[in-house]
Amino acid sequence: MGVPAEELPEGAGETPESIVDPAGRGPRVWFQRVPEPKSAKNRVHLDLKVGGGREVPLAVRTRRVTGTVERLTGAGATVLRVMDEPDMEYYAVVLQDPEGNEFCVV
């Protein structure tokens, strides 16, 4: 995924945590274990990777994410928080769909 090993949780990669389109056309779906418990009905949190990855300059990724966020809020999503970490070359936005499910645009 292009994430440095030191940023991944302990044990990442030791068990199958992804599903991949065998034809290579669809996106990879990565299941990430998180430490905090959730009590809500829906325990799935998707990250929509639209920025292009860490090899793309931060300013370009930020524009791509912002454009996608604008389309999603126009369709009814709500912005919960912006994760802007310029020292880490990272930009993402956490949103909520109309049913209350959280997801990220990265």
C-alpha positions, 0 to 999 in steps of 0.5 A, a space after each residue: 500500500 506504500 505505507 512505511 512499515 513503522 506506520 503499520 500496526 504490529 502484526 500487519 501482514 501476518 494474516 490475510 487482511 486484504 481482498 484483491 481483484 484477481 484480474 487486477 482491475 478493481 481496487 484492493 480492499 484492506 481490512 485494518 484492525 483498530 484498537 478502539 471498540 465500536 458499539 454501532 451497528 455498522 462496523 465497516 469503515 471504508 477509505 476511498 483512495 483517490 489521491 494517488 498514493 505517496 508518490 504523488 505530490 501532497 498538493 495534487 493529492 489534496 486537490 484530488 481529495 478535496 474535489 471528491 469530498 465536494 462531490 460527496 457532500 453534494 450527494 449528502 455526506 457530512 465532513 466530520 474532520 480533516 486530517 492535515 498532517 503536512 509534516 507527514 505529507 498526509 491529507 485525508 478527510 473523514 466523512 459520514 454518510 446520511 445513515 451515519 457510517 464513517 468513511 475516509 477520503 485519502 
